[in-house]
């Protein structure tokens, strides 16, 4: 009987748990990184000339830079 009463008392507050979880994910560095990268890509796509610049997910290193990094 006591467990049922406790459930009835806390039932209106069950919406708080998903909100706390959502806030925790939104404040995490992982989520901020994902959002930040998406915003940078969006702004770059909108403001940079498409005939000169293109977006790529791969890192492209210059031959000179890779030689300097390897020999150092």
N, C-alpha and C positions, 0 to 999 in steps of 0.2 A: 504494500500500500504506500509506503514511504517513497519507493522508487517511482511510482506513477505520479505522485505529487511533485517530485523533483523534475520529472520530465515535463510535466505541464507548466511548471514555473519557468524552465529554461527554453521551452519550445519557441516562444516569440523572439528569442535572442539567437536562434540558429543561423540567421542571415549574417551574423557578425563573423562567423568562421570563414566563409569564402571571401569576405571583404578583407579580413586580416591577411589571408593567404595572397590575395591579389596585390595588396599593398607591399607585402614582403617581396614578391617577385618583381614588382615595378621598381623597388628601391635597390635591387641587387645590381652589382657591377655587370653581370652577364646581360641582363635586360637593357641596361643603359648603353652597353656597347652595341647591341643589336640595333637599337633605335638610333643611336648616333651614326652608325655606318649607313643606315638607310637614309637618314637625312642628308648626309654628305653626298651620297650617290644621287639623290633626287635633286639637290641644288646644283651639283656638277652637271647633271644631264640637262637641266633647264638653262644654266647660264653659260656653259662653255660651248663653243662652236663645234657642231657635230662633224664637220669635215676635217677638223684638226685633231680632236680628242675623241677617244672612245673608252668606255668602261670595261674593265676586265677584272675577273676574280683571281687571276693568276699574277704572280709577281714576276715582272720581266726585268732582269738586271742587265746592265750594259757589260760588254766583255771586259772593258778596262776595269770597271768597278769589281767584277768578280775576280779578276786576277789580283787586284790589290788586296781584296779580302782574303784570298786563299794564301797569298805569300806572306801576309802579315802575321 
